[in-house]
Amino acid sequence: MIDLLHNDPWTSKFEGGTLYQAFLSALSYHRWNSPVSGKIVKAYNLDGTYYGEALAQGFENPNGPDKVAANNSQAFLTSTATRAVIFIQADNPKIGLMCFVAVGMGDISNNEITVRIGQHVNKGDQLGMFHFCGSTHVLLFRPEVKLDFDMHGQTPGLDTTNIKVREAIAHVE
């Protein structure tokens, strides 16, 4: 998480908490919608690499290189690729501070944040967007936030289908 947030001083607030990561294919919806209603308290872009691949998933992989590096290198890419980091102080006190991280994978070299610090957003409002190709995003919650995830009958993997925009993925307990 230290690498994901590039040593942000707020990283420790999420240690021991929940990290949710989802993959977007090149044909997926590439705008970011707020997962909660709340106030934008910090937002910034982090420069990073693109077309990166974890060494263990590349030519060093005994099964051969990952033909689409983004598939098996997601954990590596969340720490090395271009990222947009948005901290939101949720209106729901059971959530409090949470963090959205947009990670540009493959040939994505631009994450556009469209909200500003101090702005109030409603759940579902646009936070920003990716430009050019497939990506991933991460939601971070503090350890005291208890979530019940709805995977919509799917097991995480490459053969899953997209969850619809603004459809629930978790409920606060």
DRENDO-1510 file (C-alpha; in Angstrom, 1 decimal, always signed):
<recs>
REC; n; res; u; v; w
REC; 1; MET; +0.0; +0.0; +0.0 .
REC; 2; ILE; +3.0; +2.3; +0.6 .
REC; 3; ASP; +3.9; +1.9; -3.1 .
REC; 4; LEU; +0.3; +2.1; -4.3 .
REC; 5; LEU; -0.1; +5.5; -2.6 .
REC; 6; HIS; +3.5; +6.6; -3.2 .
REC; 7; ASN; +4.4; +7.1; +0.5 .
REC; 8; ASP; +1.4; +9.3; +1.1 .
REC; 9; PRO; +1.3; +10.3; +4.8 .
REC; 10; TRP; -2.3; +9.0; +5.0 .
REC; 11; THR; -1.3; +5.4; +4.0 .
REC; 12; SER; -1.2; +4.2; +7.6 .
REC; 13; LYS; -4.9; +5.0; +8.0 .
REC; 14; PHE; -5.7; +2.1; +5.7 .
REC; 15; GLU; -3.3; -0.5; +7.0 .
REC; 16; GLY; -5.2; -3.6; +8.0 .
REC; 17; GLY; -8.3; -2.3; +6.1 .
REC; 18; THR; -10.0; -3.5; +2.9 .
REC; 19; LEU; -8.6; -3.2; -0.6 .
REC; 20; TYR; -10.9; -3.9; -3.5 .
REC; 21; GLN; -9.4; -4.0; -7.0 .
REC; 22; ALA; -11.3; -4.5; -10.3 .
REC; 23; PHE; -10.0; -4.8; -13.8 .
REC; 24; LEU; -11.4; -2.9; -16.8 .
REC; 25; SER; -10.9; -4.2; -20.3 .
REC; 26; ALA; -10.2; -1.9; -23.3 .
REC; 27; LEU; -13.9; -1.9; -24.1 .
REC; 28; SER; -15.1; -1.1; -20.5 .
REC; 29; TYR; -16.6; +2.2; -19.3 .
REC; 30; HIS; -13.6; +4.3; -18.5 .
REC; 31; ARG; -15.0; +7.1; -16.4 .
REC; 32; TRP; -14.8; +7.0; -12.7 .
REC; 33; ASN; -17.9; +7.4; -10.5 .
REC; 34; SER; -17.8; +8.1; -6.8 .
REC; 35; PRO; -18.4; +5.0; -4.7 .
REC; 36; VAL; -19.7; +7.2; -1.8 .
REC; 37; SER; -21.3; +10.6; -1.2 .
REC; 38; GLY; -18.8; +12.9; +0.6 .
REC; 39; LYS; -16.2; +15.6; +0.3 .
REC; 40; ILE; -13.0; +15.4; -1.8 .
REC; 41; VAL; -10.3; +16.0; +0.8 .
REC; 42; LYS; -7.2; +15.2; -1.3 .
REC; 43; ALA; -6.6; +14.4; -5.0 .
REC; 44; TYR; -3.5; +14.1; -7.1 .
REC; 45; ASN; -1.9; +12.3; -10.0 .
REC; 46; LEU; +1.2; +10.1; -9.7 .
REC; 47; ASP; +3.5; +9.7; -12.7 .
REC; 48; GLY; +4.4; +6.1; -13.6 .
REC; 49; THR; +5.4; +3.7; -16.2 .
REC; 50; TYR; +3.3; +2.1; -18.9 .
REC; 51; TYR; +3.6; -1.2; -20.7 .
REC; 52; GLY; +5.2; -2.5; -17.5 .
REC; 53; GLU; +5.2; -6.1; -16.4 .
REC; 54; ALA; +6.3; -7.9; -13.3 .
REC; 55; LEU; +9.6; -9.8; -14.0 .
REC; 56; ALA; +8.0; -13.0; -12.6 .
REC; 57; GLN; +5.2; -12.7; -15.1 .
REC; 58; GLY; +7.4; -11.8; -18.0 .
REC; 59; PHE; +10.1; -13.9; -19.7 .
REC; 60; GLU; +11.2; -15.2; -16.2 .
REC; 61; ASN; +7.7; -16.9; -15.8 .
REC; 62; PRO; +8.2; -20.7; -16.2 .
REC; 63; ASN; +4.9; -20.9; -18.1 .
REC; 64; GLY; +6.0; -18.3; -20.6 .
REC; 65; PRO; +5.4; -14.5; -20.6 .
REC; 66; ASP; +2.0; -13.1; -19.9 .
REC; 67; LYS; +0.7; -12.2; -23.4 .
REC; 68; VAL; -1.2; -9.3; -22.0 .
REC; 69; ALA; +1.0; -8.1; -19.2 .
REC; 70; ALA; -1.9; -6.4; -17.4 .
REC; 71; ASN; -3.6; -9.8; -16.7 .
REC; 72; ASN; -1.0; -11.2; -14.3 .
REC; 73; SER; +0.9; -8.1; -13.3 .
REC; 74; GLN; -2.0; -6.1; -11.7 .
REC; 75; ALA; -0.4; -6.1; -8.3 .
REC; 76; PHE; +2.9; -4.8; -9.7 .
REC; 77; LEU; +1.2; -2.2; -11.9 .
REC; 78; THR; -0.8; -0.7; -9.1 .
REC; 79; SER; +2.5; +0.4; -7.6 .
REC; 80; THR; +4.4; +1.4; -10.8 .
REC; 81; ALA; +1.9; +2.6; -13.4 .
REC; 82; THR; +0.4; +6.1; -13.7 .
REC; 83; ARG; -2.2; +6.6; -10.9 .
REC; 84; ALA; -4.8; +9.1; -9.8 .
REC; 85; VAL; -5.4; +9.1; -6.1 .
REC; 86; ILE; -8.6; +10.6; -4.6 .
REC; 87; PHE; -9.4; +10.7; -0.9 .
REC; 88; ILE; -13.1; +11.1; +0.0 .
REC; 89; GLN; -14.4; +11.9; +3.5 .
REC; 90; ALA; -17.7; +10.0; +3.2 .
REC; 91; ASP; -20.9; +11.4; +4.5 .
REC; 92; ASN; -21.7; +8.0; +6.1 .
REC; 93; PRO; -19.8; +8.0; +9.4 .
REC; 94; LYS; -19.5; +4.2; +9.2 .
REC; 95; ILE; -17.2; +4.7; +6.2 .
REC; 96; GLY; -15.4; +8.0; +7.1 .
REC; 97; LEU; -12.2; +8.5; +5.0 .
REC; 98; MET; -11.8; +6.2; +2.0 .
REC; 99; CYS; -9.6; +6.3; -1.0 .
REC; 100; PHE; -10.2; +5.7; -4.8 .
REC; 101; VAL; -7.1; +4.9; -6.9 .
REC; 102; ALA; -7.3; +4.8; -10.7 .
REC; 103; VAL; -4.5; +2.9; -12.3 .
REC; 104; GLY; -3.6; +3.4; -15.9 .
REC; 105; MET; -2.3; +0.1; -17.4 .
REC; 106; GLY; -0.9; -0.9; -20.7 .
REC; 107; ASP; -0.7; +2.2; -22.9 .
REC; 108; ILE; -2.6; +4.5; -20.6 .
REC; 109; SER; -0.6; +7.6; -19.8 .
REC; 110; ASN; -3.3; +10.0; -18.7 .
REC; 111; ASN; -5.6; +9.9; -15.8 .
REC; 112; GLU; -7.8; +12.9; -15.7 .
REC; 113; ILE; -9.2; +14.0; -12.3 .
REC; 114; THR; -12.4; +16.1; -12.8 .
REC; 115; VAL; -13.2; +16.9; -9.2 .
REC; 116; ARG; -11.5; +19.5; -6.9 .
REC; 117; ILE; -10.5; +19.5; -3.3 .
REC; 118; GLY; -13.4; +20.7; -1.1 .
REC; 119; GLN; -16.0; +19.6; -3.6 .
REC; 120; HIS; -19.0; +17.6; -2.4 .
REC; 121; VAL; -19.9; +14.6; -4.6 .
REC; 122; ASN; -22.9; +12.3; -4.5 .
REC; 123; LYS; -22.5; +8.6; -4.9 .
REC; 124; GLY; -22.3; +8.0; -8.7 .
REC; 125; ASP; -21.0; +11.4; -9.6 .
REC; 126; GLN; -18.0; +11.5; -12.0 .
REC; 127; LEU; -14.6; +11.7; -10.3 .
REC; 128; GLY; -12.5; +11.6; -13.5 .
REC; 129; MET; -11.6; +9.3; -16.4 .
REC; 130; PHE; -9.0; +7.2; -18.1 .
REC; 131; HIS; -7.7; +8.0; -21.6 .
REC; 132; PHE; -6.6; +5.2; -23.9 .
REC; 133; CYS; -7.2; +1.5; -23.3 .
REC; 134; GLY; -7.7; -0.9; -20.3 .
REC; 135; SER; -7.1; -0.1; -16.7 .
REC; 136; THR; -7.8; -1.1; -13.1 .
REC; 137; HIS; -9.1; +0.7; -10.0 .
REC; 138; VAL; -8.7; +0.3; -6.3 .
REC; 139; LEU; -11.0; +1.2; -3.4 .
REC; 140; LEU; -9.3; +1.5; +0.1 .
REC; 141; PHE; -11.2; +1.4; +3.3 .
REC; 142; ARG; -9.9; +1.8; +6.9 .
REC; 143; PRO; -9.9; -1.3; +9.1 .
REC; 144; GLU; -12.9; -0.2; +11.2 .
REC; 145; VAL; -15.1; -0.2; +8.1 .
REC; 146; LYS; -17.0; -3.5; +7.8 .
REC; 147; LEU; -18.1; -4.3; +4.3 .
REC; 148; ASP; -20.3; -7.0; +2.8 .
REC; 149; PHE; -19.3; -7.5; -0.8 .
REC; 150; ASP; -21.7; -8.7; -3.5 .
REC; 151; MET; -19.7; -10.3; -6.4 .
REC; 152; HIS; -22.9; -10.8; -8.4 .
REC; 153; GLY; -22.5; -14.6; -8.5 .
REC; 154; GLN; -19.0; -14.4; -10.0 .
REC; 155; THR; -15.6; -15.6; -8.9 .
REC; 156; PRO; -12.8; -13.2; -9.6 .
REC; 157; GLY; -11.0; -14.1; -12.8 .
REC; 158; LEU; -10.5; -13.2; -16.5 .
REC; 159; ASP; -13.8; -14.8; -17.6 .
REC; 160; THR; -16.1; -12.6; -15.5 .
REC; 161; THR; -18.4; -9.9; -16.9 .
REC; 162; ASN; -18.5; -6.2; -15.9 .
REC; 163; ILE; -20.6; -5.1; -13.1 .
REC; 164; LYS; -22.9; -2.4; -14.3 .
REC; 165; VAL; -22.1; +1.3; -13.6 .
REC; 166; ARG; -23.6; +2.5; -10.3 .
REC; 167; GLU; -24.6; -1.1; -9.3 .
REC; 168; ALA; -23.7; -1.9; -5.7 .
REC; 169; ILE; -20.6; -3.9; -5.1 .
REC; 170; ALA; -20.7; -3.7; -1.3 .
REC; 171; HIS; -22.8; -2.6; +1.7 .
REC; 172; VAL; -21.6; -1.2; +5.0 .
REC; 173; GLU; -22.4; -3.5; +7.9 .
</recs>
